[in-house]
C-alpha cells in the first residue's frame, strides 16, 4: 500500500470548555493538532502507512505531542528534536451568529526555527510514495519555507506524488510582504500534482478569483460550477498539477454549515453531494479531514475521482461531529454516510 509523508507543525491547542469566551474561562482543554499532523492521523486511521515529519522541543510538552501522534499510529521516527518550545494556539468556539476565534502563540517555536538541512529528506522519503504539505508551513517562517522547498525538491526528484492544501492564514504571514508571499507559494506549489484550496486561498496567494461569485453572500447556495474558472486558472498557472480541488462551505451560521466539494482534472468537473451539518461540534480541522479523506480516496479508488471526492466530503462531514483537531471516524462510518445513511442511529 502507498506510504505517505506529511511535514508541518503540531501545536498545543488550548480551548475554553464548551462555548465559553476567553474572558469567562478559568481553565483550558488540552488537545494536540496541526494541519499536516491532522492529515497524518486521518490516513493512519484508514490504514494508510504514514510518517509525520516535524521539529519538536525536547521537553515534556514536545514529548506529549510526539506521544499523541504515536498513539494514533503515525510514524514519528523522522521527527527532528530541537528548539525551546512547542507552538500554541488558543481556540474560542463560536455558536450561532458568533464565529470561532483563534489566537496564535507560535513565535520562536521549535518548528518556526527550523532551517534547511535539519531534516534528512532522503531518509524521510525512504519507501514513500506521496508527500503532503500545506500553506501553513511556509507561513510560519522563512526557515520553514526553505525546509519545505528542500523537501519538495527531493520528493520531486524521487518521483513522489505531491499534494498541498493551500491553507491561507492571514494571522501567520508576518515575516514577509504580499509580493514575497506570492513568490514563495508559487514556487512551492509548482511542484504539486494535487492542489486543494478554496476561493480565498486562490485569491490571497495568487490573485485568482472566481468569476461572478462573492462567497460571503452565498449562504447555503454554494454552487460548484462557480469555481470552474478558479480551477481552470490554477491548472494554467501550475501545469504540473493533475487535479485541483476545492471545498464548498456554506455558512448559514457558526453552528450550521452546508458542506460539499468539487474536483477538476482539466476536462471534467466532479461535484459531490451536499451535506447539511447542523449543531457543529468542532469545525477546526475540517479541511484537514477532507485532505486526509481525499488522499485515501485517490489511493484506494485510483481512477475513480468521483468516488474519491465523495469519500473526502463524507469523511470531513463526520469530522464536524468530533471534538479536537483530528478526524477519528472510521472507513465504515464514512462509507455508511456515503451510502446515504445520515440517520445517526445507535449501532448496537
C-alpha positions in Angstrom: 0.0 0.0 0.0 1.2 3.5 -0.8 3.1 5.3 2.0 2.5 9.0 2.8 4.8 11.5 4.4 3.5 14.8 5.8 5.5 17.8 7.0 4.5 20.7 9.3 3.9 21.9 12.8 2.0 20.2 15.5 0.8 22.5 18.3 -0.7 22.6 21.7 -4.3 23.6 21.4 -5.8 25.4 24.5 -9.6 26.0 24.4 -12.2 27.2 27.0 -14.7 24.5 27.8 -17.7 24.3 25.6 -18.7 27.7 24.2 -17.2 29.9 26.9 -15.4 33.0 25.8 -11.7 33.5 26.7 -12.7 36.1 29.3 -15.0 33.6 31.0 -12.6 30.7 31.2 -10.6 29.6 34.3 -9.2 26.5 32.6 -8.5 25.2 29.1 -9.0 21.8 27.4 -5.7 20.4 26.0 -5.5 18.9 22.5 -2.6 18.5 20.1 -3.0 19.1 16.4 -2.0 20.9 13.3 -2.7 20.9 9.6 -0.3 18.2 8.4 -0.5 16.2 11.6 -4.3 16.0 11.3 -3.9 14.7 7.8 -1.5 12.1 9.1 -3.9 10.9 11.8 -6.7 10.6 9.3 -4.6 8.4 7.0 -3.3 6.2 9.8 -6.9 5.8 10.9 -7.8 4.5 7.4 -4.8 2.0 7.5 -2.5 4.0 5.2 1.2 3.9 6.3 2.1 7.5 7.1 5.0 9.3 8.7 4.8 12.8 10.1 8.0 15.0 9.9 8.3 18.0 12.2 10.7 19.6 14.8 9.8 19.3 18.5 11.4 20.6 21.6 13.0 18.0 23.9 10.8 18.7 26.9 7.6 17.3 28.4 5.3 19.2 26.1 7.1 18.2 23.0 7.1 14.6 24.2 3.3 14.8 24.7 2.8 15.9 21.1 5.1 13.1 20.0 3.2 10.5 22.0 -0.1 11.8 20.7 1.0 11.0 17.1 2.4 7.7 18.0 -0.8 6.7 19.8 -2.7 7.4 16.6 -0.5 5.0 14.6 1.5 7.8 12.9 5.2 7.1 12.2 7.4 9.6 14.1 10.9 8.2 13.8 11.9 11.0 11.4 11.0 13.8 13.9 13.8 16.3 14.5 14.4 17.3 18.1 15.5 20.8 19.0 14.3 24.3 20.0 12.8 25.5 23.2 9.0 25.4 22.9 6.0 23.9 21.1 3.8 26.3 19.2 0.4 27.1 20.9 -2.9 28.2 19.6 -5.9 29.3 21.7 -9.4 28.5 20.3 -12.7 30.1 21.4 -15.5 28.1 19.9 -18.3 30.2 18.4 -22.0 29.4 18.2 -25.0 30.5 16.1 -24.0 34.0 14.8 -20.8 34.3 16.8 -17.9 32.9 14.9 -15.0 31.0 16.4 -11.8 32.8 17.2 -8.1 31.7 17.1 -5.2 33.4 18.8 -1.7 32.1 17.8 1.4 31.9 20.0 3.8 30.3 17.6 6.7 32.7 17.5 10.1 31.1 18.2 8.6 27.6 18.4 10.8 24.7 17.5 9.2 24.4 14.1 9.3 28.2 13.4 13.1 28.0 13.9 13.7 25.0 11.6 16.3 25.6 8.9 17.1 23.9 5.6 19.5 21.0 6.2 18.0 19.9 9.6 15.9 17.1 8.0 17.5 14.2 6.1 14.9 14.1 3.4 16.4 11.2 1.6 15.9 9.1 4.8 12.5 10.7 5.4 11.2 9.7 1.9 12.6 6.1 2.0 9.9 3.8 0.8 7.4 6.7 0.4 5.1 7.3 -2.5 3.3 10.5 -1.5 4.3 13.8 0.1 1.9 16.3 1.6 2.4 19.8 2.9 0.2 22.9 3.5 0.5 26.6 3.1 0.6 26.9 6.8 4.2 25.7 7.0 5.8 28.3 4.8 3.7 31.0 6.6 5.5 30.2 9.9 8.9 31.5 9.0 11.4 31.8 6.1 13.3 28.8 7.6 10.2 26.7 7.5 9.5 27.8 3.9 13.1 26.9 3.0 12.8 23.5 4.6 9.6 22.9 2.7 11.2 23.8 -0.6 14.1 21.4 0.2 11.6 18.6 0.9 9.7 19.3 -2.4 12.9 19.2 -4.5 13.8 15.8 -3.0 10.3 14.4 -3.3 10.0 15.5 -6.9 13.4 14.0 -7.8 12.2 10.7 -6.3 9.0 10.8 -8.3 6.6 11.0 -5.3 3.1 12.3 -5.8 3.0 15.7 -4.1 -0.2 17.3 -2.7 -0.9 20.6 -0.9 -3.7 22.3 0.9 -3.0 26.0 0.2 -4.5 27.0 3.6 -4.1 30.8 3.6 -3.7 32.1 7.2 -3.7 35.9 7.4 -2.5 35.9 11.0 0.6 33.8 10.3 2.2 35.6 7.3 4.2 38.1 9.3 7.8 37.8 8.1 7.3 39.0 4.5 5.2 41.2 2.3 2.5 40.2 -0.1 4.7 40.0 -3.1 7.2 37.8 -1.4 4.4 35.5 -0.1 3.1 35.1 -3.6 6.7 34.3 -4.8 7.2 31.7 -2.1 3.8 30.0 -2.6 4.1 30.0 -6.4 7.5 28.2 -6.3 6.3 25.7 -3.7 3.0 24.9 -5.4 4.7 24.5 -8.8 5.9 21.1 -7.5 2.4 19.8 -6.8 0.3 17.2 -8.6 -2.8 17.6 -6.4 -3.9 21.1 -5.2 -6.6 21.7 -2.7 -7.7 25.3 -2.0 -10.8 27.4 -1.6 -11.6 30.7 -3.3 -9.8 32.7 -0.5 -6.7 30.6 -0.8 -6.5 31.1 -4.6 -7.1 34.9 -4.4 -4.8 35.6 -1.4 -1.9 33.5 -2.7 -2.1 34.0 -6.4 -4.7 36.8 -7.2 -7.0 34.2 -8.8 -10.7 34.9 -8.3 -13.9 33.1 -9.1 -15.9 34.8 -11.8 -19.2 36.3 -10.6 -19.1 35.0 -7.1 -19.0 36.6 -3.6 -18.6 33.7 -1.2 -19.7 35.8 1.8 -23.2 36.2 0.3 -23.8 32.6 -0.8 -25.2 31.2 2.4 -26.3 27.6 1.8 -26.4 28.0 -2.0 -22.8 27.4 -2.9 -22.6 26.0 -6.4 -19.5 24.0 -7.6 -19.7 25.2 -11.2 -19.0 28.8 -10.0 -15.4 27.6 -9.1 -14.7 26.1 -12.5 -12.9 29.4 -13.5 -10.7 29.2 -10.4 -9.8 25.5 -11.1 -9.0 26.3 -14.8 -6.8 29.3 -13.9 -5.0 27.2 -11.3 -4.2 24.4 -13.8 -2.9 27.0 -16.3 -0.7 28.6 -13.6 0.6 25.2 -12.4 1.0 22.9 -15.4 2.4 20.0 -13.4 -0.9 19.8 -11.4 -3.3 17.0 -12.5 -6.2 17.8 -10.2 -7.5 21.0 -8.5 -10.0 20.5 -5.7 -12.0 22.9 -3.5 -14.3 22.5 -0.6 -17.6 24.3 -0.7 -18.7 25.6 2.7 -22.0 27.5 3.0 -22.1 29.3 6.3 -25.7 29.7 7.5 -24.3 30.3 11.0 -21.3 29.2 13.1 -23.4 26.2 14.2 -25.0 25.3 10.8 -23.0 24.8 7.6 -23.5 23.1 4.3 -20.6 21.1 3.0 -19.6 19.7 -0.4 -16.6 19.7 -2.8 -15.6 19.8 -6.4 -12.6 18.2 -8.2 -11.4 19.3 -11.7 -9.0 17.3 -13.7 -8.8 19.7 -16.7 -11.6 18.1 -18.5 -14.3 17.0 -16.1 -15.7 18.9 -13.1 -16.8 16.3 -10.5 -19.2 17.5 -7.8 -20.0 15.8 -4.5 -23.4 15.5 -2.8 -24.0 18.4 -0.4 -24.4 17.7 3.3 -26.3 19.8 5.9 -24.1 20.0 9.1 -26.2 21.3 11.9 -25.2 21.7 15.6 -21.4 21.6 14.7 -19.3 20.1 17.5 -15.9 21.3 16.2 -15.2 22.6 12.7 -11.4 23.1 13.3 -9.6 20.5 11.1 -12.5 20.2 8.7 -10.3 20.9 5.7 -7.5 18.6 7.0 -10.0 15.8 7.3 -11.1 16.5 3.7 -7.5 16.3 2.6 -6.9 13.1 4.5 -10.0 11.6 3.0 -9.1 12.7 -0.5 -5.6 11.2 -0.3 -7.1 7.9 0.9 -9.7 8.1 -1.8 -7.2 8.8 -4.6 -5.1 5.9 -3.5 -7.9 3.4 -2.7 -10.2 4.3 -5.6 -7.5 5.1 -8.2 -9.1 6.1 -11.4 -12.4 6.9 -9.8 -12.2 10.6 -9.0 -15.9 10.9 -8.2 -15.7 8.2 -5.5 -12.5 9.7 -4.1 -14.2 13.1 -3.8 -17.3 11.6 -2.3 -15.2 9.8 0.4 -13.4 13.1 1.2 -16.6 15.1 1.7 -18.3 12.4 3.7 -15.2 11.9 5.9 -14.9 15.7 6.6 -18.6 15.9 7.2 -18.2 13.4 10.0 -15.2 15.3 11.4 -17.5 18.2 12.3 -19.1 15.9 14.9 -15.8 15.1 16.6 -14.1 17.2 19.3 -10.5 18.0 18.6 -8.4 18.8 15.5 -8.2 15.3 14.0 -10.8 13.1 12.3 -11.3 9.9 14.2 -14.1 8.5 12.0 -13.7 5.0 10.6 -13.8 3.8 7.0 -17.1 2.0 7.7 -18.7 5.2 9.2 -17.6 7.2 6.1 -19.0 4.6 3.7 -22.2 4.4 5.6 -22.7 8.2 5.2 -21.6 7.9 1.5 -24.4 5.3 1.0 -27.0 7.9 2.1 -27.5 6.8 5.7 -27.2 10.0 7.8 -29.7 8.8 10.4 -27.1 8.8 13.3 -28.9 5.8 14.8 -27.2 3.9 17.6 -25.0 1.0 16.4 -25.8 -2.0 18.7 
